Amino acid sequence: MKLKKRIVLAYSGGLDTSIILKWLQENYNAEVICYTADIGQEIDRKKIINNAKKFGVKKIIIKDLKNLFVKDYVFPMIRGNAIYEGVYLLGTSIARPLIAKDQIRVAKKFKAYAVSHGATGKGNDQVRFELGYHYFGPKIKVVAPWRIWKLKSRSDLINYAKKHKIPIPKDKKGAPPFSVDDNLFHTSTEGKILENPKNSAPEFIFQRTTSPEKAPNKPTFISINFKNGDPVGINGKKLNPENILTKLNFIAGKNGIGRVDLVENRFLGIKSRGVYETPGGTLLIHAHRAIESVTLDKETMHKKDLIMPRYAELIYNGYWYSKERFKLQKIIDQKRNKVNGSVKLKLYKGNIAIQSRITKSNAYSMKKVSFEENKTFNKSNVERFINYHKKKLRY
């Protein structure tokens, strides 16, 4: 008996991917394998398994990738101080390459001829997923339902779900719901009233940060410990990458830290508004820059700042596995072995203040910066230095 072809679907167990699951079964003569990457999003394993089994799915794979996600994707990005368009810490963007890589691994393991995702036709994620698929499995076919099916509206999807007895959450029956994406690094919320930039974001959409007004009236002090450019502990206690980010999320979130409201330029050319919560990541990027300020030389720091916008744009556009990103990462990591020590932060009602930096680095000289008279800095050279740069004004 000839075996059915196989398709590996990135499956969340929710309404949209359940509709896609049924649609794939109806339109392709293939066995669908449901694959879920656990990267720290709110996940209901029982629901995922039960919903997939209702459609006769035999292979349901839920892979815990949280520690790998933080160690090999979030931390390298933090080392690059990556911020897109001045404020966005790339929480959704950095998750897609890992999901795509592992989905292709599953496809190869089960000899699937295709992979499928639930990203919409207007968004960035379809690009991010498919560039990742191509890098690891260029011969594996991609099925992108939102670009090819005849379901054109939310009401079409609801009617399709009713026809096939797919459970419909109450908030999905009327107007399109907020589009929410979350992982261990961040939560993003888009859609509904947020689509009009004149509307303020309602407080109820925030899931992991307390409003600054309701944050504690006393400051919180915390130290983040770094080794070779990566965080390795909190308050002197060594923790694995997953636990570091989990703990920082809690501490920063309760202090009202990590909210961003951004109208961004999507890769496809559309402007969109997103409200992002990245509490632990916000602490990490502040602390990382602070420890670099006393451990790295001026040339290295300024070179990193120069390439950062391009590095961030590559991540946003889905080019994590590109030669250009690999090349920039090498530049970023060139002197990471010098970035060691700890940074003490004061957190108060949405604000972060650097309290101290402790390191054994020789890059910072107390003798040279002292306002007391000393012989380590030759002030007679300063006039020549200024005169040289006066001439350069005319170049």
N, C-alpha and C positions, 0 to 999 in steps of 0.2 A: 504493500500500500504506500502510495506516494505521500510524503509528509507535506502538510500545509506550509506555505511561506509564513514568515513571522515579521511582525512590526513591534518595535519597542516604543511604548508611549510614555512620555513624561506625565505622570498621573498624580493628582493631588487628592482625589476622592471627592472633590467638590462638583458643583453643577456643570461648569464648562467642560472640564476634562471627562466627566461622565457622559456628556453628550457626544464629545469627540470619540470616546471609546465605542459607543453604540454606532456612531456614524462610520467609523473605520470597519466595524464588523459587517455593516450593511453594504459598504461600497468596495471593500477589498476582500478577496478570497484569501484571507490570512488569519493566523492566530495572533492575537494581541497580547503582548506581555506588558504588564503594568509596572512601571519603575518610579519609585519615589526617592529623591535624595534628601536625607535629613540633614539640613545645614543650620538647624536651630530655629526654624519657623514653628509656629504653633501647629502641632501635628497630632492627629487622632488616628493611631495605627489601626484600631479596631474598625473605625469607619472606613478607612481606605480599603482594608481587606474585605469587609462585608460588601461594600458597594461594588468592588471589582468582581467578587464571586457571584453577585446577582446576574452578571452578564456572562457567566460561564468562564471567566478568566481562570486559568490554571496556574499561571506563574505570576506571582505578585512579589516584587522585590522592594524592600525598604532598606536603604543603605545609610548607616550613620557616618557622615562625613564631617561632623562639626569640628573636630580637632584639626583635621587636615585642611579644612576651609580656612581656619584662623591662621594656622602655621604657614601654609604655602601660598595663600592668596591675600588675606588681609594684612598680615605682617609685612610682606614685601611691598605692598602698596603704601603702608604707613612709613616704611623706610624712604619712600619717594616723596613723602609729604603731599600725596596726591589729592588735589581739590579741583573739581570741575566748575568752571565759571564762577570762581571766587568763594563758593560756599558748599557745594555738594560733595560729600565724602564717598560717593560712588558705591553705596551699599547694595543696590540691585545689580549694577554693572559687574561687580567683582564676583558675584555668585554664579553667574551664567556659565563662565568657562569651565568651572569644576563640574557642574551638572552635565554639561555637554560631553565632557571627557568621560565621565563615568557611565553615562548612557550609551556611549559608543562601545565602552568596554563590555557592557551587558549585551549589546547587539552582536558583538563579535563572539562572545562566549556561547550564545544560543543560535549563532549563524542566522541572525535576522537579516533580511534584505533591505529593511527600512527602519527609520526612526521617525517619531512624530512628536510635535509639541503643541501647546495651546496658546502661544503668543499671537496677539492680534495683528492685523495687517497694517496698522498705523504705528505700531510701537517699535522701540529699539530692540526688544528682546528677541524677536525673530532673527535679527541680524546676528546678535551675540550667540544665540544657540547654533545657528547654521554655520557660522565661521568656525566655531568649535567642532561641530560635527565634521566639517570638511577637513580640518587639520588632522584629526585622528582617524577618520574613516571616509576618505574621499570617494570611495566606490559605493558607499552605503546611501541609498535613496532617502530623501527627506520628504515627508508628507506634512504639509502645513495647511490644515483644514480651513482656517480663517481666510486664506487667500483663494481657496478653490471651491468651497461648498456654496450652496444656493441659499443658505440661511443668512439673510441680510440685516436682520434687526433683532433686538432683544425679544420682541413678541414672537418672532419666528423660532427663537431658541426655546422660549417657554412652551410654545405649542408642540415643538418636537419632543421636549421633555415629558409633557403630559401624555402624548401619544405612546411613548415608550415606558411610561410609569417610572420616570426618573424623579426622585424627591426634589422639590423646589423650595429652598429656604424662603421665608416670608418676605425678606427684604428684596428678593429677586423678582417678585411677581409684578411690581409696578415699574417705576423708573429704574434705569440702570443703577446699581449700587456703587458705592465707592470701590475703586479698584485698589486692593491692598496687597502689598508684597512684603514679606518679612523673612528675616533670617537672624542668625546670632549677632550680626553686625548692625542691622538697622530695620526700621519699618518705614514703608512709603505708603502714602495715601493720595489717590488722584480721583477725579471725576465729580459728578453731581455739582453741588454749589461751588466747588473749588475751580471749576472750569471758567468761571467769571472772575478775573483777578481783582475786581472791586470788592468781592465778598471776603470777609474775614473767615479764617478757618475756625469752625466751631470746636469748643473744648472737648466734646465727646469723641472726636476722632483720634485723639492722642492715646496711645496704648501703653507706652513704656516710659513716659516722662510726666512728672507732676508739673503743674503750672508753676512758674516762679513765685507767684503770689501765695501759693499754698505750700511751698517748700519750707523746710525747717527754718526757724528764726535764729538758729545757731549755726555757724559755719562747720563744715566737715573738712578735716585734714587727712590727706592720703599721700603716700609715697609710692611711686612706680619705679621698679628696679629694672635696669637695662643691661643686656650683655650682647655685644656685637650687633648693636642696633635694634635688637628685638626686646620687648618686655619679657621678663622671666619671673617676676614676682610682684607682690603688693605688700607694702609695709614690711619688707624683709623676708616675707614668707614665699618660698618658691612654689609656683603653680604651673600647670600645663596651659597651653595657649587657650583652649576652650574655657577653662575655669577662670583665667585672668579676665577674659572679655565678659564672661557671665557676671563676675563680681563687679567689674567696673560699670557694666550696664545698670546694675541695681543701685550702686552708690551715686552715680551721676544722675540717673533717672529720678531718684527721690529728691535731688537737689535742683531739679528743673533745668538740667543741662542737656543740650543736644538737639534742639529743635531748629529746623530750617524751613522757610517758606520760599520756594524758588520758581520763577518762570524760566524754564530752560530751553535751550535749542537742541531738539532731538537730531539724531544723525540723519534721519530721513527728511529734514528740513522743516518740520512742524514745530511751533512753539507749544509747550505744554506746562501746566502748573503742577507742581508736586509739593507735598508737605512731608518732610523727612524727619525721622527721629534716629539719631545715632549717638546715644549717650556715652557709652564706653569708648567708642571711636573718637569722639570729640576730646576726651581726656587724653587718649593715646597720642593724637596728633599734636596737642599742645605740649605734652611732656616730652615727646620725641624731639620736637624742634628745640625745646629748652635744653635738653642734654647735648644735642648737636652744637648748640651755640657756644658751649665751653670745651668741646672735644675736637671739633673739626676746624681746619684752617679756613681763612676767608675765601681762597680760590675754590676750594671744594664746595663750600656752602653756596657760593654764588653760582657755580656751575649747576648745582642741583636745582636751585631756584629758576635758572634759565630754562632747563629742560622740562621742569615740572608740568607746565601747561600742556605741552605736547604729550607727555607721559600720561596725564590724566585723560586727555582726549582719546588716546588710543584705547584705554580701558573702557571709557564710556562708549566708544564705537564698536567694541567687541573684538579689538585687535590684541587681546592678551597673549595669544600664541604667535604673534607676528615677529618677524626678524627685527623690526624696528623696536618693539617693546623689549625684546630680549637684550638688544644692544644698549638701550637706555638703562635697563635694570643693572647691567654690568657697571655702567658709569655710576649709578646710584649707590651700588654696593661696594665700590672700590675701596673705601676706607671705613666700612662698617665695623671692622674689628677695633677701631678707636672709640666707638660710641658705647661707652660703658659707664655705669654709675647709677645714681638715683635722683629723681626729681620729686620734690614735695609740693603738693598743690593745695590751695585753699578753695573750697567750693561753697558758694553762697548764692542762693536764689537765682540760678541761671548763669552765674558768673564764675570764671576760673581765674585765680591769681597764682602766679609762680612764687613760691616761698623760698625755695633754695635748690641748688644743684650741687650734688656731691660726686666728685670724680677724682681719679688719680691722673687725669690727663695733664700733659705739659703744655697744651695749646694755650692755656690761659695763664698769664703771668701777673701775679699781684704786684710785683715790683714795678713793672712797666706801667700799669694802670693807676698806681698810687698818685694822689695829688701832692704827696710829700715830695720834696726835692730829692732826686736820686740820680745816679750816674748811668743807669741802664738805658736811658733814652736820650739821644743827642738832639737837643732842640735847635742847634745851629743848622741842622740839615733841613729844617722845616721851611725856611725861607726859600731855599733852592727848590724844594719840592713844589711850593706854591707858584714860583716864577715859571717853572717848567709847564705847569698846567695852565697858566695864563696864556702861554703861546699856543697851546692846543685848542683854545677857544676859537682861534682863527682858521683852523684846518677845515 
